[in-house]
Amino acid sequence: MKKVLFLALAAASFTFSSCDSQKENNMEQTADNVEAAGEDKADAMEAAGNEAGADSVENATEAKADAMEDAADALPSQATPAPATVPAQ
């Protein structure tokens, strides 16, 4: 019974573990922030009547954010720890 319970607990812990590392998540969040800031700047430029400049800013920041996300995705994923062994009784 203990082995079955332990195996069920181990399976549940794998279900809830994330594949992305904290560093990868932080880099992706930074990329999202860069993209949002670029969109805000582009919106302000568009409201001021500079649509060409707005498009240029939006495209540039989107490309920068995409490059940052690609760099984050290139990081190694978080390793899932091996399950603990149960001593034989």
C-alpha positions in Angstrom: 0.0 0.0 0.0 2.8 2.4 0.8 4.4 1.8 -2.6 1.2 2.6 -4.4 0.6 5.7 -2.4 4.2 6.8 -3.0 4.0 6.2 -6.7 0.7 8.2 -6.9 2.3 11.1 -5.0 5.4 11.0 -7.3 3.1 11.0 -10.4 1.2 14.0 -9.1 4.3 15.9 -8.4 5.5 15.5 -12.0 2.1 16.7 -13.2 2.5 20.0 -11.3 6.2 20.6 -12.1 7.0 23.2 -14.8 9.3 22.7 -17.7 10.5 26.3 -17.9 13.1 27.5 -15.5 12.6 30.7 -13.5 15.3 32.4 -15.6 13.4 31.6 -18.8 10.1 32.8 -17.3 11.8 36.1 -16.2 13.3 36.6 -19.7 10.0 36.0 -21.4 8.3 38.4 -19.0 10.9 41.1 -19.8 10.2 40.5 -23.5 6.5 40.9 -22.9 7.3 44.2 -21.1 9.4 45.4 -24.0 6.7 44.7 -26.5 4.0 46.4 -24.3 6.2 49.5 -23.9 6.7 49.6 -27.7 3.0 49.3 -28.4 2.3 52.1 -25.9 4.9 54.3 -27.6 3.5 53.4 -31.0 0.0 54.2 -29.9 1.1 57.6 -28.6 2.9 58.4 -31.9 -0.2 57.3 -33.9 -2.4 59.5 -31.8 0.0 62.4 -32.6 -0.5 61.7 -36.3 2.8 59.9 -37.0 1.5 56.6 -38.3 4.7 55.7 -40.2 6.8 56.3 -37.2 4.3 54.3 -35.1 4.5 51.3 -37.4 8.3 51.5 -37.4 8.5 51.6 -33.6 6.0 48.8 -33.2 7.8 46.5 -35.7 11.2 47.2 -34.1 10.0 46.5 -30.6 8.1 43.4 -31.7 11.3 42.1 -33.4 13.3 42.8 -30.3 10.8 41.0 -28.0 10.7 38.0 -30.4 14.5 37.8 -30.3 14.4 37.9 -26.5 11.8 35.2 -26.3 13.9 33.0 -28.7 16.9 33.5 -26.5 14.8 32.5 -23.5 13.5 29.4 -25.3 17.1 28.4 -26.1 17.9 28.1 -22.4 17.9 24.6 -21.0 14.6 23.5 -19.4 14.3 22.9 -15.8 15.4 19.3 -15.0 12.7 17.2 -13.3 14.2 15.5 -10.3 14.3 11.8 -10.2 11.8 10.2 -7.9 13.1 9.1 -4.5 13.6 5.4 -4.0 11.7 3.5 -1.4 13.8 1.1 0.7 12.8 -2.5 0.5 11.2 -3.9 3.6 
